Amino acid sequence: MPEVVLLPHNTRRSLPMSLLRAREAVMSKFRPMLARHDVTEQQWRVIRVLGESSPLDATEVAERASILAPSLTRIIKALEDRGFITRGKFEDDGRRVQLAIAPAGMALIEELSPERGAIYAELEARYGHAEIEKLLDMLEALIKSQNDG
């Protein structure tokens, strides 16, 4: 007999809605910090991705930062104008856009590190390190299962 799956009766127990609310709850902690530095959430994701691994192809940045390619073009221009990233071409393929973190981008990451650390510490104090790690593992498993399926 097939398993019966009950659909949620309301949005409070809907996975997509709960994930959106959780994102908003977490981002509400980070938005003031980003606003003080006149950096959007999407710009910050690009800076962080390039700060972790640079240089990268623009397509890879879009994927890792969860940004649609048309939006990335505008973000690249804004970040390049502010000196946070550099744009070039790959030597082996001049058609591919190469993005890299610039010294000003690394300086911003370092400048925000203490405040980011305090936000993470507050979240860990409230929920516990193990619970946050468990949540992250569950979310990674969900993402992987959707990408594999």
C-alpha positions as protocol buffer text, in pm:
chain_id: "A"
residue {
  index: 1
  type: MET
  ca { x: 0 y: 0 z: 0 }
}
residue {
  index: 2
  type: PRO
  ca { x: 153 y: 339 z: -97 }
}
residue {
  index: 3
  type: GLU
  ca { x: 236 y: 585 z: 177 }
}
residue {
  index: 4
  type: VAL
  ca { x: -15 y: 866 z: 213 }
}
residue {
  index: 5
  type: VAL
  ca { x: 138 y: 1213 z: 210 }
}
residue {
  index: 6
  type: LEU
  ca { x: -75 y: 1479 z: 369 }
}
residue {
  index: 7
  type: LEU
  ca { x: -39 y: 1827 z: 230 }
}
residue {
  index: 8
  type: PRO
  ca { x: 5 y: 2103 z: 488 }
}
residue {
  index: 9
  type: HIS
  ca { x: -323 y: 2259 z: 599 }
}
residue {
  index: 10
  type: ASN
  ca { x: -168 y: 2602 z: 634 }
}
residue {
  index: 11
  type: THR
  ca { x: 143 y: 2796 z: 536 }
}
residue {
  index: 12
  type: ARG
  ca { x: 292 y: 2767 z: 887 }
}
residue {
  index: 13
  type: ARG
  ca { x: 372 y: 2403 z: 809 }
}
residue {
  index: 14
  type: SER
  ca { x: 455 y: 2448 z: 441 }
}
residue {
  index: 15
  type: LEU
  ca { x: 821 y: 2371 z: 368 }
}
residue {
  index: 16
  type: PRO
  ca { x: 868 y: 2646 z: 107 }
}
residue {
  index: 17
  type: MET
  ca { x: 703 y: 2907 z: 330 }
}
residue {
  index: 18
  type: SER
  ca { x: 894 y: 2791 z: 638 }
}
residue {
  index: 19
  type: LEU
  ca { x: 1224 y: 2810 z: 450 }
}
residue {
  index: 20
  type: LEU
  ca { x: 1141 y: 3164 z: 336 }
}
residue {
  index: 21
  type: ARG
  ca { x: 1046 y: 3272 z: 688 }
}
residue {
  index: 22
  type: ALA
  ca { x: 1364 y: 3115 z: 828 }
}
residue {
  index: 23
  type: ARG
  ca { x: 1573 y: 3297 z: 567 }
}
residue {
  index: 24
  type: GLU
  ca { x: 1407 y: 3626 z: 659 }
}
residue {
  index: 25
  type: ALA
  ca { x: 1464 y: 3563 z: 1030 }
}
residue {
  index: 26
  type: VAL
  ca { x: 1836 y: 3502 z: 974 }
}
residue {
  index: 27
  type: MET
  ca { x: 1886 y: 3778 z: 719 }
}
residue {
  index: 28
  type: SER
  ca { x: 1720 y: 4033 z: 947 }
}
residue {
  index: 29
  type: LYS
  ca { x: 2031 y: 3997 z: 1163 }
}
residue {
  index: 30
  type: PHE
  ca { x: 2268 y: 4062 z: 871 }
}
residue {
  index: 31
  type: ARG
  ca { x: 2085 y: 4332 z: 675 }
}
residue {
  index: 32
  type: PRO
  ca { x: 2172 y: 4624 z: 905 }
}
residue {
  index: 33
  type: MET
  ca { x: 2542 y: 4536 z: 882 }
}
residue {
  index: 34
  type: LEU
  ca { x: 2527 y: 4521 z: 502 }
}
residue {
  index: 35
  type: ALA
  ca { x: 2323 y: 4842 z: 479 }
}
residue {
  index: 36
  type: ARG
  ca { x: 2585 y: 5032 z: 681 }
}
residue {
  index: 37
  type: HIS
  ca { x: 2836 y: 4940 z: 410 }
}
residue {
  index: 38
  type: ASP
  ca { x: 2595 y: 5004 z: 123 }
}
residue {
  index: 39
  type: VAL
  ca { x: 2618 y: 4644 z: 5 }
}
residue {
  index: 40
  type: THR
  ca { x: 2315 y: 4444 z: -107 }
}
residue {
  index: 41
  type: GLU
  ca { x: 2260 y: 4083 z: -4 }
}
residue {
  index: 42
  type: GLN
  ca { x: 2334 y: 3965 z: -358 }
}
residue {
  index: 43
  type: GLN
  ca { x: 2651 y: 4175 z: -378 }
}
residue {
  index: 44
  type: TRP
  ca { x: 2763 y: 4033 z: -44 }
}
residue {
  index: 45
  type: ARG
  ca { x: 2708 y: 3677 z: -165 }
}
residue {
  index: 46
  type: VAL
  ca { x: 2928 y: 3745 z: -469 }
}
residue {
  index: 47
  type: ILE
  ca { x: 3198 y: 3903 z: -254 }
}
residue {
  index: 48
  type: ARG
  ca { x: 3191 y: 3608 z: -11 }
}
residue {
  index: 49
  type: VAL
  ca { x: 3202 y: 3348 z: -289 }
}
residue {
  index: 50
  type: LEU
  ca { x: 3502 y: 3520 z: -451 }
}
residue {
  index: 51
  type: GLY
  ca { x: 3663 y: 3570 z: -112 }
}
residue {
  index: 52
  type: GLU
  ca { x: 3650 y: 3193 z: -58 }
}
residue {
  index: 53
  type: SER
  ca { x: 3765 y: 3090 z: -405 }
}
residue {
  index: 54
  type: SER
  ca { x: 3906 y: 3324 z: -663 }
}
residue {
  index: 55
  type: PRO
  ca { x: 3927 y: 3360 z: -959 }
}
residue {
  index: 56
  type: LEU
  ca { x: 3610 y: 3193 z: -1083 }
}
residue {
  index: 57
  type: ASP
  ca { x: 3412 y: 3181 z: -1403 }
}
residue {
  index: 58
  type: ALA
  ca { x: 3103 y: 3405 z: -1388 }
}
residue {
  index: 59
  type: THR
  ca { x: 2876 y: 3103 z: -1432 }
}
residue {
  index: 60
  type: GLU
  ca { x: 3033 y: 2937 z: -1129 }
}
residue {
  index: 61
  type: VAL
  ca { x: 2990 y: 3254 z: -924 }
}
residue {
  index: 62
  type: ALA
  ca { x: 2623 y: 3273 z: -1019 }
}
residue {
  index: 63
  type: GLU
  ca { x: 2571 y: 2912 z: -916 }
}
residue {
  index: 64
  type: ARG
  ca { x: 2761 y: 2934 z: -586 }
}
residue {
  index: 65
  type: ALA
  ca { x: 2598 y: 3266 z: -492 }
}
residue {
  index: 66
  type: SER
  ca { x: 2250 y: 3152 z: -598 }
}
residue {
  index: 67
  type: ILE
  ca { x: 2208 y: 3444 z: -836 }
}
residue {
  index: 68
  type: LEU
  ca { x: 2050 y: 3439 z: -1180 }
}
residue {
  index: 69
  type: ALA
  ca { x: 2291 y: 3522 z: -1463 }
}
residue {
  index: 70
  type: PRO
  ca { x: 2108 y: 3841 z: -1575 }
}
residue {
  index: 71
  type: SER
  ca { x: 2125 y: 3979 z: -1221 }
}
residue {
  index: 72
  type: LEU
  ca { x: 2491 y: 3886 z: -1191 }
}
residue {
  index: 73
  type: THR
  ca { x: 2584 y: 4112 z: -1484 }
}
residue {
  index: 74
  type: ARG
  ca { x: 2448 y: 4416 z: -1300 }
}
residue {
  index: 75
  type: ILE
  ca { x: 2607 y: 4308 z: -970 }
}
residue {
  index: 76
  type: ILE
  ca { x: 2948 y: 4256 z: -1133 }
}
residue {
  index: 77
  type: LYS
  ca { x: 2939 y: 4609 z: -1273 }
}
residue {
  index: 78
  type: ALA
  ca { x: 2849 y: 4763 z: -935 }
}
residue {
  index: 79
  type: LEU
  ca { x: 3116 y: 4565 z: -747 }
}
residue {
  index: 80
  type: GLU
  ca { x: 3380 y: 4634 z: -1010 }
}
residue {
  index: 81
  type: ASP
  ca { x: 3298 y: 5009 z: -1001 }
}
residue {
  index: 82
  type: ARG
  ca { x: 3350 y: 5006 z: -623 }
}
residue {
  index: 83
  type: GLY
  ca { x: 3680 y: 4816 z: -654 }
}
residue {
  index: 84
  type: PHE
  ca { x: 3558 y: 4507 z: -465 }
}
residue {
  index: 85
  type: ILE
  ca { x: 3615 y: 4266 z: -754 }
}
residue {
  index: 86
  type: THR
  ca { x: 3806 y: 4251 z: -1079 }
}
residue {
  index: 87
  type: ARG
  ca { x: 3684 y: 4122 z: -1413 }
}
residue {
  index: 88
  type: GLY
  ca { x: 3894 y: 3972 z: -1687 }
}
residue {
  index: 89
  type: LYS
  ca { x: 3911 y: 3687 z: -1934 }
}
residue {
  index: 90
  type: PHE
  ca { x: 4056 y: 3341 z: -1891 }
}
residue {
  index: 91
  type: GLU
  ca { x: 4381 y: 3296 z: -2086 }
}
residue {
  index: 92
  type: ASP
  ca { x: 4271 y: 2962 z: -2231 }
}
residue {
  index: 93
  type: ASP
  ca { x: 3923 y: 3085 z: -2328 }
}
residue {
  index: 94
  type: GLY
  ca { x: 3874 y: 3456 z: -2393 }
}
residue {
  index: 95
  type: ARG
  ca { x: 3497 y: 3415 z: -2410 }
}
residue {
  index: 96
  type: ARG
  ca { x: 3464 y: 3323 z: -2042 }
}
residue {
  index: 97
  type: VAL
  ca { x: 3447 y: 3603 z: -1786 }
}
residue {
  index: 98
  type: GLN
  ca { x: 3691 y: 3562 z: -1499 }
}
residue {
  index: 99
  type: LEU
  ca { x: 3598 y: 3723 z: -1167 }
}
residue {
  index: 100
  type: ALA
  ca { x: 3832 y: 3768 z: -874 }
}
residue {
  index: 101
  type: ILE
  ca { x: 3819 y: 3932 z: -535 }
}
residue {
  index: 102
  type: ALA
  ca { x: 4011 y: 4261 z: -518 }
}
residue {
  index: 103
  type: PRO
  ca { x: 4203 y: 4385 z: -213 }
}
residue {
  index: 104
  type: ALA
  ca { x: 3913 y: 4619 z: -126 }
}
residue {
  index: 105
  type: GLY
  ca { x: 3675 y: 4321 z: -133 }
}
residue {
  index: 106
  type: MET
  ca { x: 3898 y: 4123 z: 102 }
}
residue {
  index: 107
  type: ALA
  ca { x: 3927 y: 4428 z: 327 }
}
residue {
  index: 108
  type: LEU
  ca { x: 3546 y: 4448 z: 345 }
}
residue {
  index: 109
  type: ILE
  ca { x: 3522 y: 4080 z: 436 }
}
residue {
  index: 110
  type: GLU
  ca { x: 3780 y: 4130 z: 710 }
}
residue {
  index: 111
  type: GLU
  ca { x: 3615 y: 4450 z: 834 }
}
residue {
  index: 112
  type: LEU
  ca { x: 3278 y: 4278 z: 869 }
}
residue {
  index: 113
  type: SER
  ca { x: 3422 y: 3961 z: 1021 }
}
residue {
  index: 114
  type: PRO
  ca { x: 3383 y: 4063 z: 1388 }
}
residue {
  index: 115
  type: GLU
  ca { x: 3020 y: 4168 z: 1343 }
}
residue {
  index: 116
  type: ARG
  ca { x: 2942 y: 3856 z: 1141 }
}
residue {
  index: 117
  type: GLY
  ca { x: 3105 y: 3650 z: 1414 }
}
residue {
  index: 118
  type: ALA
  ca { x: 2888 y: 3817 z: 1678 }
}
residue {
  index: 119
  type: ILE
  ca { x: 2573 y: 3740 z: 1478 }
}
residue {
  index: 120
  type: TYR
  ca { x: 2672 y: 3375 z: 1443 }
}
residue {
  index: 121
  type: ALA
  ca { x: 2759 y: 3360 z: 1814 }
}
residue {
  index: 122
  type: GLU
  ca { x: 2414 y: 3497 z: 1899 }
}
residue {
  index: 123
  type: LEU
  ca { x: 2248 y: 3234 z: 1680 }
}
residue {
  index: 124
  type: GLU
  ca { x: 2458 y: 2957 z: 1836 }
}
residue {
  index: 125
  type: ALA
  ca { x: 2380 y: 3083 z: 2188 }
}
residue {
  index: 126
  type: ARG
  ca { x: 2010 y: 3069 z: 2108 }
}
residue {
  index: 127
  type: TYR
  ca { x: 1996 y: 2736 z: 1922 }
}
residue {
  index: 128
  type: GLY
  ca { x: 2322 y: 2558 z: 2000 }
}
residue {
  index: 129
  type: HIS
  ca { x: 2610 y: 2471 z: 1772 }
}
residue {
  index: 130
  type: ALA
  ca { x: 2497 y: 2110 z: 1729 }
}
residue {
  index: 131
  type: GLU
  ca { x: 2144 y: 2212 z: 1625 }
}
residue {
  index: 132
  type: ILE
  ca { x: 2273 y: 2463 z: 1370 }
}
residue {
  index: 133
  type: GLU
  ca { x: 2512 y: 2203 z: 1228 }
}
residue {
  index: 134
  type: LYS
  ca { x: 2225 y: 1953 z: 1213 }
}
residue {
  index: 135
  type: LEU
  ca { x: 2006 y: 2205 z: 1031 }
}
residue {
  index: 136
  type: LEU
  ca { x: 2285 y: 2284 z: 784 }
}
residue {
  index: 137
  type: ASP
  ca { x: 2340 y: 1912 z: 721 }
}
residue {
  index: 138
  type: MET
  ca { x: 1967 y: 1860 z: 662 }
}
residue {
  index: 139
  type: LEU
  ca { x: 1951 y: 2153 z: 421 }
}
residue {
  index: 140
  type: GLU
  ca { x: 2258 y: 2028 z: 232 }
}
residue {
  index: 141
  type: ALA
  ca { x: 2100 y: 1682 z: 207 }
}
residue {
  index: 142
  type: LEU
  ca { x: 1777 y: 1838 z: 74 }
}
residue {
  index: 143
  type: ILE
  ca { x: 1969 y: 2039 z: -185 }
}
residue {
  index: 144
  type: LYS
  ca { x: 2178 y: 1740 z: -290 }
}
residue {
  index: 145
  type: SER
  ca { x: 1871 y: 1515 z: -321 }
}
residue {
  index: 146
  type: GLN
  ca { x: 1701 y: 1768 z: -549 }
}
residue {
  index: 147
  type: ASN
  ca { x: 2014 y: 1812 z: -763 }
}
residue {
  index: 148
  type: ASP
  ca { x: 2062 y: 1434 z: -791 }
}
residue {
  index: 149
  type: GLY
  ca { x: 1697 y: 1358 z: -864 }
}
